[in-house]
C-alpha cells in the first residue's frame, strides 16, 4: 500500500462494525474450501493497515494513560513491515492463514477502540475506573499476543529480516502480558510515578468518600482539576460531552460510580464559574431552540462560558469574546486569566464587540429568531444591594478590631459563615482587609473566637491569592498554636487549614520550619476519627516535601501510623500506607520503618487485606526492597512469596505490576 493510499484511508467507528461483519461473512464462505484467494487475504491486510494508520492519526492521549497508549501504538506499528509483505504476496493462503489474520484484525480493532477512549473519552472516568481501563489494556495485549502467535509465517513467505522483527514484536507483547518490567525502568520511573499515583489516589479517596462538606475539600478539588487538566472552560465543555457519551453508552443508567463522576465534574465547573447543568442535556442548545432543533446557531455567536447565544458580547484583553454578564462574574470571582486561553489578562477592561453583535442581530432577523430576554433588575436596586453587602462586610471587618470581646466574637462568627458561602465573599473579606485582624484573633484566649477565626481562615484559604495573604500575615505559627491547644473542633480545623495552605509548595516549607508537623502527629495519634483524617491528609501533603519527611519521622509519626494499620475499624489503612510509601523514599524513613515487625505487618496485609490494602502494602515493600535486599529476605522469611504470586495473578492491575517487580527483586536477592 502506497503512502498516498495510507494517508487517504479513513476508519471511523462504524467501519469497525463493518469489518467485524465482514469477518463473519468470510468465515461462513470459507467453510467449503481449505484455501482462499490472495485477493481476500490482501483485503484483510489492507484493513489491518487501515486500523494501524487510524490509530497513528489519533494524536495525543489522556495524561492518566498516556504511557500505556504510546507503548501499545508503538508495538502496533512494528507490524507494518509484515503487513506490507503480505500485501505483496500473490500465492494461495490456507483458511488457517486467513483465520489468523482475521483474529489479528479483531484484536487490533479492540486496541483501536481502547485507544480512542483514551484519546477522547472522559478524563474523570479514566481515573475513577482506572483498574477497569488497565484491565482492558491487559486483555488487548493478551489477544494481540495470541493472534500473533497463531499466524503461520511460513505460508506467507515472509523474509528472514521481517521474521526476526515479527518474533521480536511477539516477545514484546508477551512481556507486557506477563508484566515483566526491567529493573532499570523501575529505578528510573518508579519514585516519580508512585508519588503521583498515590497522591492522585489520596485526593480521589478524600473527595469521593468525604461525608462532611467543609471547604478544605475545595483545595483538593482544585489540585485534582489541575492533574486532570480540567481547569479551562473549553476543557470542561469537552469533558461534559465525553461524560454524556459515557452515560449513553451505559444505557442512560446512572450508577453510583457514574453519579460520583458527574458530581466531580460539577465541582470542577463550579471552580471556574460555569453553570452546572444536567449532563444528559445536549450542549450548546438553548432552551428556546427546543421547538426548532434544526436551527443551528453559529458557534462564534455562543458565549464560551454559558454556551448560549450572546446578547451583549464584549472583548477581553486576550481578544476573546464573551457575554458581558458571564465574563464579569468570572472577573468578580478574582480570576485574572482568559477562561478560554488561560493566558493572564493584561487588563480587566471590557470592550463592546459591535461587529459580533450586529452579525448576531442580522442572523436573528434572517432566521426569525428572537433573542432571549434576560431579567435585569433595576440598576439602582442592584447597585444598592451590592453596596449594602460591601458595607456589611466592611463593617464586620472593623468590628474584628473592636475593644469589646462580644462584638469581636459575633463579627468573626458572621465572617466564618460568609466566607463559606461563595467565592465573592472570600474576595470581599480579603479586599476589605479582613485577613490581618482575623490572624490577630488567633492569639486571643477566648476559645470560641479561636474556633471561629481558624475556621474563617480555612474558608478564606480556598482562594489562591488568600493562601499567600494568610501566610504573609504570619498566620502559620498562630494556626499551629491553635492546633496545639485549641478545642477539639478548632484543632481539627487548624489541621485542615494547614492542609489547604500547603497546596502551595512554599507553604509546605514554611509549615515544616514552623514546627507544624509535631502537633499534626499528635492529632494523628490522639485525635477523634475526623481529627485523625484531617491530620493524615495534611501530613501526606506536607511529606511530599523531602525535608518534611525527616521532620515527620523525628516527630514520631511511625507509631500512630502503625496504630492506624492495626485498628482497621478506623478505615485508614490505605491512608497510613500512603504516608509510609513517601517515608520509605527517605533514608531515615527506611531505617525507622524497616524493622522486622513492620515487614511482618506488610506481609500480613498482603495476605488478608483488601485489594487496595494489598496494593499499597506491596508498593511500600517494593520501595524498601529496591534499596536494600535485606528487606526482601526478611519478607521471604515471613512467607511473602506465595502472597506475591497470588497478587500477581489476581490483584489490582497496579498491585500485579508491583508484585511482579518484587518477585524479580527477590529472585536476585536470593542469589546475593
Helices and strands as residue ranges (DSSP letters): H 3-8, H 13-29, G 30-32, E 35-36, H 38-56, G 63-65, H 66-77, H 80-88, E 93-94, H 95-120, H 123-128, H 130-149, G 153-156, H 160-178, H 183-209, H 216-227, H 233-249, H 256-272, G 287-292, G 299-301, E 313-315, E 321-323, H 324-332, E 351-352, H 354-366, H 379-399, H 405-421, H 423-431, H 434-441, H 447-460, H 464-472, H 475-485, H 488-501, H 505-513, H 516-526, H 529-542, H 546-554, H 557-566, G 568-570, H 573-583, H 587-593, H 596-608, H 611-625, H 629-637, H 640-650, H 653-669
